[in-house]
Amino acid sequence: MASIMEAFNASTTSMPSATLDRLVGAKAQTGFLSNITNGVNIWSVLFTLLAAAVVYDQMAYWRNKGVLSGPAWKMPFIGPFLQSVDPKFEAYHKQWMSAPLSCVSVFHIFVIMGSTRDVARQIFNAPAYVKPCVVEVASKLLRPENWVFLDGKAHVEYRKGLNGLFTRQALTGYLPGQQEVYEQYFESFLQSSEKARKEKSGAGPDKGGEKSVYILRELMCALSCRTFVGHYMSHAQVKEIADDYYNITAAMELVNFPIIIPFTKTWYGKKAADKVLEAFASCAAKAKIRMKSSGAKAECILDRWILQMMESEQYRKRIERGESVPSEEKPAQVLRGFTDFEISMTLFTFLFASQDATSSACSWLLQLLADRPDALEKVRAEGKQIMGDRYGKYGAVQIDDLDNMAYTRAVVKETLRYRPPVTMVPYKVKKPFPITPEYTAPKGSMIIPSLWRSLHDNEAYGSHGGADEWAPERWIEGDAEEQGKNWLVFGTGPHYCLGQTYAVMNLMLMIHLLSANFDMHHTVTDRSEEIRVFATLFPMDDLLLSFTRRVAA
């Protein structure tokens, strides 16, 4: 029995020393890892990942920033988003004046601001490096396939097909409808002022002053819709679009959530944009039917565009039949057929380009003229001299009349310079863009030429009290007309504004008819000259105006 036990003990204790070493080492290693993992939990992991993300975000900002002027540090992830929820003109102005190139970073978007005339022109004229992006959410509202996002040859060809909608002949055809809209809304302005005076509910000595920025927005929307789609859209639809367009403007602010989240500005803006696109598509379908009827005449942009499509189709059929078509019978631009939705998207871009900009421009125009009766009287005297017995009559103004109103034109152009409706035009960098020898804008960044400094440049507009003074005379007596390089109100390069002649003419028509038929009374507040940023620039106090009728003759 003892021998058996001795044999058993011998067998269990004769393990090689190498095996023992491995077992001891494994146990020690297991203990070491166990000590580490025992101190780890989900919160420590998340904190470590968050810290790493913050460091990476900051390092990426520094890498993109390079030599640019801008904040030394970025608030993790969101950057200056919170300040941008309520944008201040003074903050933008400070950045424009800080350096020719400056930067910020919001969410994942690195933004470069080009502030001087030469830098702005360089960006505008660099289609090889940049393309329009408006704002991050714009493609979702306007649609990614919209023509404004086309690039290169595709954009050039599409744009050629739109040039015919803004010729002198075309603009002449839009004037009667525009004057109808002005008459209707000017009368409603008067009625609103009279009601406020009667109820003593308004501002100013006569208690008739009301916030006019909002009614001017509706007026400009109605005027645009009348010009774009004529009578295919009812007055009720126009008013609904004008009301809803506020949500589109809010969604298109420079800094916003980059994705559409329910019940945010971008979500409400997308819903409003869908309704506008649907309404314009319906107008296109109606116009295609009407313009095929015998004797139909073009009354709006939509009519003229469809008429050009019809003429192009007839030309193609003649060519297919083997006809030798004389060159004078060939359309100026042979267009393909466009679907209702393609037409709708294009008309929406026209509304987007005009609505906020013209609302801003006419707000400042009326404030400046109401506060400067000498300038207002010059507008009236010029209009009366040119129009004669037709002065103040709606429907009587012809394009030749507007051509001859030199001072009225100067008032409009000086206002556009003094308070530019569009101060920043965002582009997206397609490939590394060497803006200066020292700095190359990274691919994917947003680069924004700013217009303020070029339009307030004392070297170009230093006469008549300097660039920060409103002086229409600089366009007549001075050399402002010769400052083409600084005149960037409508951009420059391949994406310059198609409707610049239309915009100036429209604003001239407005102040001519309004000044001929009404007196304006502006209640000046301590915030009247302050600037509120809402996509474009508006008087901070929303322009308290009242109206009384005057006898034009």
C-alpha positions in Angstrom: 0.0 0.0 0.0 2.8 2.4 0.9 4.5 1.6 -2.4 1.4 2.5 -4.3 1.0 5.8 -2.5 4.7 6.6 -3.1 4.3 5.9 -6.8 1.2 8.2 -7.0 3.0 11.1 -5.2 5.9 10.7 -7.4 3.8 10.9 -10.6 2.0 14.1 -9.4 5.0 16.0 -8.3 7.4 15.3 -11.2 6.0 18.2 -13.4 8.8 19.8 -15.5 10.0 23.2 -14.2 9.3 24.9 -17.6 5.7 24.0 -17.3 5.5 25.5 -13.9 7.1 28.7 -15.1 4.5 29.1 -17.8 1.7 28.5 -15.4 3.0 31.0 -12.9 3.7 33.6 -15.7 0.1 33.2 -17.1 -1.4 33.7 -13.7 0.7 36.8 -13.1 -0.3 38.2 -16.5 -4.0 37.4 -15.9 -3.8 39.2 -12.6 -2.3 42.3 -14.2 -5.0 42.6 -16.9 -7.6 41.8 -14.3 -6.4 44.8 -12.2 -6.7 47.1 -15.3 -10.1 45.9 -16.4 -11.5 46.1 -12.9 -11.0 49.9 -13.1 -12.7 50.3 -16.5 -16.4 51.0 -17.0 -18.6 52.4 -19.8 -18.2 56.0 -18.6 -14.5 56.0 -18.6 -14.5 54.6 -22.1 -17.0 57.2 -23.3 -14.9 60.0 -21.7 -11.8 58.8 -23.4 -13.5 58.6 -26.8 -15.0 62.1 -26.2 -11.6 63.5 -25.2 -10.0 62.0 -28.3 -12.8 63.4 -30.5 -12.3 66.9 -29.0 -8.6 66.7 -29.6 -9.1 65.5 -33.2 -11.7 68.3 -33.9 -9.3 71.0 -32.6 -6.3 69.6 -34.5 -8.4 69.5 -37.7 -9.4 73.1 -37.2 -5.8 74.2 -36.7 -4.7 72.2 -39.7 -7.3 73.9 -41.9 -6.8 77.3 -40.4 -3.1 77.6 -41.1 -2.1 81.3 -41.4 -5.7 82.6 -41.6 -7.1 85.1 -39.1 -9.7 83.6 -36.8 -10.3 82.2 -33.4 -7.3 80.4 -31.9 -9.6 77.8 -30.4 -12.8 76.2 -31.6 -15.6 75.3 -29.2 -15.7 71.5 -29.5 -17.8 70.3 -32.4 -20.3 73.2 -32.7 -17.9 76.1 -33.0 -19.8 79.5 -33.0 -23.1 77.9 -33.7 -24.8 79.3 -30.6 -23.8 82.9 -31.5 -25.1 82.3 -35.1 -28.6 81.4 -33.9 -29.1 85.2 -33.4 -26.6 86.6 -35.9 -25.3 90.1 -35.2 -24.2 92.4 -38.1 -21.5 93.9 -35.9 -19.9 90.5 -35.5 -19.9 89.9 -39.2 -18.6 93.4 -39.8 -15.7 92.8 -37.4 -14.7 89.6 -39.1 -14.9 91.3 -42.6 -12.6 94.0 -41.4 -10.2 91.8 -39.6 -8.3 90.5 -42.6 -8.6 89.7 -46.3 -9.0 86.1 -45.3 -10.5 84.8 -42.1 -12.1 81.6 -40.9 -14.5 79.9 -38.4 -15.5 76.2 -38.1 -19.1 75.3 -37.4 -20.0 71.6 -36.8 -18.0 69.8 -39.5 -17.9 72.7 -41.9 -14.7 74.8 -42.2 -15.7 78.3 -43.4 -13.3 80.7 -45.1 -14.4 84.4 -45.5 -12.9 86.4 -48.3 -13.5 90.1 -47.5 -11.6 92.4 -49.8 -12.6 93.3 -53.4 -9.7 91.4 -55.0 -10.2 88.2 -52.9 -14.0 88.3 -53.5 -13.5 88.6 -57.3 -10.9 85.8 -57.3 -13.4 83.5 -55.7 -16.3 84.5 -58.0 -14.0 83.9 -61.0 -12.7 80.5 -60.0 -15.2 77.9 -61.4 -12.3 75.4 -61.7 -12.0 75.4 -57.9 -15.4 76.3 -56.5 -19.1 75.8 -57.1 -22.1 77.6 -55.6 -23.5 75.8 -52.5 -25.7 78.7 -51.1 -25.8 77.0 -47.6 -25.4 73.4 -46.4 -29.1 72.6 -46.5 -29.9 74.4 -49.7 -29.7 71.4 -52.0 -32.3 69.6 -49.8 -34.7 72.5 -50.2 -34.0 73.5 -53.8 -33.3 69.9 -54.8 -29.8 68.5 -55.6 -30.6 68.4 -59.4 -31.5 72.1 -59.5 -29.7 74.1 -62.2 -28.0 76.4 -59.7 -25.9 73.4 -58.5 -24.8 72.5 -62.0 -21.1 73.0 -62.8 -19.0 73.7 -65.8 -20.4 73.2 -69.3 -23.8 71.9 -68.0 -24.3 75.1 -66.1 -23.3 77.3 -69.0 -25.7 75.6 -71.4 -28.6 75.7 -69.0 -28.0 79.3 -68.3 -28.0 80.2 -72.0 -31.5 78.9 -72.2 -32.7 81.4 -69.5 -31.0 84.5 -71.0 -34.0 85.1 -73.3 -36.3 85.5 -70.3 -34.5 88.8 -69.2 -34.0 90.6 -72.5 -35.2 94.2 -73.0 -38.2 92.9 -74.9 -39.1 90.4 -72.2 -38.8 93.0 -69.4 -41.1 95.3 -71.4 -43.8 92.6 -71.4 -43.6 92.2 -67.6 -44.2 95.9 -66.8 -48.1 95.9 -67.0 -48.5 93.1 -64.5 -46.0 94.6 -62.1 -47.9 97.9 -62.1 -51.1 96.1 -61.4 -49.5 94.5 -58.3 -48.1 97.8 -57.1 -51.5 99.5 -57.4 -53.2 96.8 -55.4 -50.7 96.7 -52.6 -50.1 100.5 -52.4 -53.9 100.9 -51.8 -53.8 98.2 -49.1 -50.9 100.1 -47.4 -53.0 103.2 -47.4 -56.0 101.4 -45.9 -53.9 99.8 -43.2 -52.5 103.2 -42.3 -55.9 104.8 -42.2 -57.2 102.1 -40.0 -54.3 102.4 -37.6 -54.8 106.2 -37.4 -58.5 105.8 -36.8 -57.9 103.3 -34.0 -54.7 105.2 -32.7 -53.0 101.8 -32.7 -49.9 102.8 -34.7 -46.6 104.6 -34.0 -45.6 108.2 -34.7 -47.4 111.5 -34.3 -50.3 110.4 -36.5 -50.5 106.9 -34.8 -50.5 105.3 -38.2 -47.0 103.9 -38.3 -46.8 100.1 -38.7 -44.0 97.7 -39.1 -43.6 97.6 -42.8 -40.9 95.1 -43.4 -43.4 92.3 -43.3 -45.9 93.8 -45.7 -43.1 94.7 -48.1 -42.0 91.0 -48.0 -45.5 90.1 -49.1 -45.5 92.8 -51.8 -42.2 91.5 -53.2 -43.4 87.9 -53.2 -46.6 88.9 -55.0 -44.7 90.9 -57.6 -42.2 88.1 -58.2 -45.0 85.5 -58.6 -46.9 87.8 -61.0 -43.7 88.3 -63.1 -42.8 84.6 -63.0 -46.1 82.8 -63.3 -48.7 85.5 -64.2 -52.3 84.7 -63.4 -51.7 80.9 -63.1 -51.4 81.4 -59.4 -54.3 82.9 -57.3 -53.9 85.7 -54.9 -54.6 83.3 -52.0 -51.8 81.0 -53.2 -49.4 84.0 -53.4 -50.3 85.1 -49.9 -49.7 81.5 -48.6 -46.3 81.4 -50.3 -45.4 84.8 -48.9 -46.3 83.7 -45.4 -44.6 80.3 -45.7 -41.5 81.8 -47.3 -40.4 83.1 -43.9 -39.7 79.5 -43.0 -37.6 79.0 -46.1 -35.6 82.1 -45.3 -35.0 80.9 -41.8 -33.8 77.5 -43.0 -31.4 79.2 -45.5 -29.6 81.2 -42.9 -25.8 80.9 -43.2 -25.4 78.7 -40.1 -28.0 76.1 -39.3 -28.3 72.4 -38.5 -26.6 70.6 -41.4 -29.3 67.9 -41.3 -33.1 68.2 -41.3 -34.5 67.3 -37.9 -38.2 67.4 -37.2 -39.6 70.7 -35.9 -36.4 72.6 -36.5 -36.0 75.6 -38.9 -34.7 73.4 -41.7 -37.7 71.0 -41.3 -40.3 73.8 -41.5 -38.3 75.3 -44.4 -38.3 71.9 -46.3 -42.1 71.6 -45.9 -42.6 75.2 -47.2 -40.2 74.6 -50.1 -42.2 71.4 -51.1 -45.4 73.4 -51.3 -43.8 76.1 -53.4 -42.4 73.5 -55.8 -45.8 71.9 -56.1 -47.5 75.2 -56.8 -45.0 76.2 -59.5 -45.3 72.8 -61.1 -49.0 73.2 -61.3 -48.6 76.6 -62.9 -46.2 75.1 -65.5 -48.8 72.5 -66.5 -51.5 75.1 -66.9 -49.2 77.3 -69.0 -48.3 74.5 -71.4 -52.0 74.1 -72.1 -52.7 77.8 -72.5 -49.7 78.6 -74.7 -50.8 76.0 -77.3 -54.2 77.8 -77.7 -54.6 80.1 -80.7 -53.7 83.7 -80.1 -52.1 83.1 -76.7 -49.6 85.8 -75.8 -46.8 85.6 -73.3 -47.5 87.6 -70.1 -44.9 86.3 -67.7 -41.6 84.5 -67.6 -43.3 81.1 -67.6 -45.2 81.9 -70.8 -42.1 83.1 -72.6 -40.0 80.1 -71.6 -42.7 77.6 -72.8 -43.1 79.6 -76.0 -39.3 79.3 -76.6 -39.6 75.5 -76.0 -42.5 75.3 -78.5 -40.6 77.3 -81.1 -37.5 75.1 -80.6 -39.6 72.0 -81.0 -41.1 73.3 -84.3 -37.6 74.1 -85.6 -36.3 70.6 -84.8 -39.2 69.1 -86.6 -38.5 71.2 -89.7 -34.9 70.1 -89.6 -36.0 66.4 -89.2 -38.2 66.8 -92.3 -35.2 67.9 -94.3 -36.2 71.6 -94.6 -33.6 74.2 -95.2 -34.5 76.7 -92.4 -33.3 80.3 -93.0 -31.0 81.5 -90.2 -33.4 84.3 -89.3 -36.1 81.7 -88.5 -33.9 79.7 -86.2 -34.6 80.4 -82.5 -32.0 82.5 -80.7 -31.5 79.5 -78.4 -32.7 76.0 -79.3 -34.1 74.6 -76.1 -35.1 71.0 -75.1 -38.4 70.4 -73.5 -38.4 70.8 -69.8 -40.7 68.9 -67.4 -43.1 70.7 -65.1 -40.9 69.9 -62.2 -37.8 71.1 -63.9 -39.5 74.4 -64.7 -40.8 74.5 -61.1 -37.3 74.1 -59.7 -36.0 76.9 -61.9 -38.8 79.3 -60.9 -38.1 78.5 -57.3 -34.5 79.6 -57.7 -35.7 82.9 -59.2 -38.0 83.4 -56.2 -35.1 82.5 -53.9 -32.8 85.0 -55.6 -35.4 87.8 -55.6 -37.6 87.5 -52.5 -35.3 88.3 -49.6 -32.9 90.6 -51.6 -35.7 92.8 -53.0 -37.5 92.9 -49.7 -34.4 94.2 -48.0 -33.7 96.7 -50.8 -37.1 98.2 -50.9 -37.2 98.5 -47.0 -34.0 100.6 -47.0 -35.2 102.5 -50.1 -38.4 103.7 -48.4 -36.6 104.4 -45.1 -33.9 106.5 -46.8 -36.3 108.4 -49.0 -38.7 109.1 -46.2 -35.9 110.4 -44.0 -34.5 112.6 -46.8 -37.3 114.7 -48.3 -34.9 116.5 -50.6 -34.0 113.3 -52.3 -37.7 112.2 -52.4 -38.6 115.5 -54.1 -35.9 115.0 -56.8 -37.4 111.6 -57.6 -40.8 113.1 -57.9 -39.6 116.1 -60.0 -37.8 113.7 -62.4 -40.8 111.4 -62.8 -43.1 114.3 -63.5 -40.8 115.8 -66.1 -40.4 112.5 -67.9 -44.0 111.2 -67.6 -45.9 114.5 -68.1 -49.6 113.8 -68.2 -49.0 110.1 -67.5 -47.3 110.9 -64.1 -48.6 108.7 -61.3 -50.8 106.6 -63.6 -50.5 102.8 -63.1 -49.9 101.0 -66.3 -48.5 104.0 -68.0 -44.8 103.5 -67.3 -42.8 102.2 -70.2 -39.3 100.8 -70.2 -38.0 103.9 -72.1 -39.4 106.1 -69.3 -37.4 104.1 -66.7 -34.3 104.4 -68.9 -34.5 108.2 -68.7 -34.9 108.4 -64.9 -31.2 109.0 -64.1 -31.7 110.2 -60.6 -34.2 107.5 -59.7 -31.7 104.9 -60.9 -28.9 106.6 -58.9 -31.1 106.4 -55.8 -31.6 102.6 -56.3 -28.0 101.9 -57.1 -26.7 103.9 -54.1 -29.1 102.1 -51.8 -27.9 98.7 -53.1 -24.3 99.9 -52.5 -25.0 101.5 -49.1 -27.1 98.6 -47.7 -26.3 95.6 -50.0 -29.1 93.0 -49.8 -26.7 90.2 -50.3 -23.5 90.5 -48.3 -22.1 86.9 -48.6 -22.3 84.3 -51.3 -21.2 80.8 -50.2 -19.3 78.5 -52.5 -17.9 75.0 -51.9 -14.3 74.2 -52.7 -14.1 71.4 -55.2 -10.4 70.8 -55.0 -7.5 72.5 -53.1 -7.7 76.2 -54.0 -4.5 78.2 -53.7 -6.0 81.6 -52.9 -2.7 83.1 -51.9 0.9 81.9 -52.0 0.7 81.3 -48.3 -2.7 79.6 -48.1 -4.6 76.9 -49.9 -8.3 76.3 -49.1 -8.9 72.6 -48.4 -11.2 70.6 -50.5 -14.7 70.4 -49.0 -14.5 73.7 -47.1 -17.0 76.5 -47.6 -15.5 79.7 -49.0 -17.6 82.9 -48.9 -16.8 86.1 -50.8 -18.1 89.1 -48.8 -19.3 92.2 -50.7 -19.4 94.8 -47.9 -15.8 96.0 -48.0 -15.8 96.4 -51.8 -19.0 98.4 -51.7 -17.8 100.6 -48.8 -14.3 101.2 -50.2 -13.3 104.8 -49.9 -10.8 104.4 -52.7 -13.8 103.7 -55.0 -16.6 105.6 -53.3 -14.8 108.2 -51.3 -16.5 111.3 -52.9 -19.7 113.0 -51.5 -18.8 112.4 -47.8 -17.2 109.0 -48.1 -18.3 105.4 -48.7 -20.3 105.3 -45.4 -22.6 108.1 -46.5 -25.7 107.6 -48.7 -25.3 110.0 -51.6 -27.1 109.2 -54.9 -25.3 112.1 -56.5 -22.1 110.1 -56.6 -23.6 108.1 -59.5 -24.3 111.3 -61.5 -21.7 113.9 -60.6 -19.0 111.5 -59.3 -17.2 108.5 -60.8 -19.2 105.7 -59.1 -20.3 104.3 -62.5 -16.6 103.7 -63.3 -16.0 101.5 -60.3 -17.0 98.3 -62.0 -14.5 96.2 -60.1 -16.1 97.2 -56.8 -19.7 96.9 -58.0 -20.3 93.4 -56.8 -23.9 93.7 -55.7 -24.9 91.1 -58.3 -21.7 89.1 -58.2 -19.4 88.6 -61.2 -18.0 85.6 -63.1 -20.0 82.7 -64.5 -22.6 82.8 -61.8 -23.4 86.5 -61.8 -27.1 87.4 -61.3 -29.2 86.8 -64.4 -31.9 89.3 -63.2 -29.8 92.3 -62.3 -31.4 94.6 -64.9 -34.8 93.4 -63.9 -34.1 94.0 -60.2 -32.9 97.6 -60.7 -35.8 98.4 -63.0 -38.3 96.9 -60.6 -37.1 99.0 -57.7 -37.1 102.1 -59.8 -40.7 101.4 -60.8 -41.7 100.9 -57.2 -40.3 104.2 -55.9 -41.5 106.1 -58.9 -45.2 105.0 -58.5 -45.2 105.1 -54.7 -43.7 108.6 -54.5 -46.0 109.9 -57.2 -49.2 108.8 -55.4 -48.4 108.7 -51.7 -46.6 110.6 -48.9 -44.6 108.4 -46.5 -44.1 109.2 -42.8 -41.3 107.3 -41.1 -41.3 107.1 -37.3 -37.6 107.2 -36.5 -36.4 105.2 -33.5 -33.0 104.8 -31.9 -32.8 101.5 -33.8 -33.8 102.6 -37.2 -30.2 102.8 -38.5 -29.2 99.5 -36.8 -29.0 96.5 -39.1 -30.8 93.2 -38.4 -29.5 90.1 -40.2 -32.1 87.7 -41.4 -30.5 86.1 -44.5 -30.2 89.7 -45.8 -30.1 93.1 -44.1 -33.2 94.9 -42.6 -33.8 97.9 -40.3 -33.7 96.7 -36.8 -37.0 98.3 -35.8 -38.8 96.8 -38.9 -39.4 100.2 -40.5 -42.4 102.0 -38.9 -44.2 103.7 -41.9 -47.5 105.3 -42.5 -49.0 106.5 -45.8 -51.3 109.3 -46.9 -52.6 109.9 -50.4 -51.2 112.7 -52.5 -52.4 114.1 -55.9 -49.7 113.1 -58.3 -50.4 115.9 -60.8 
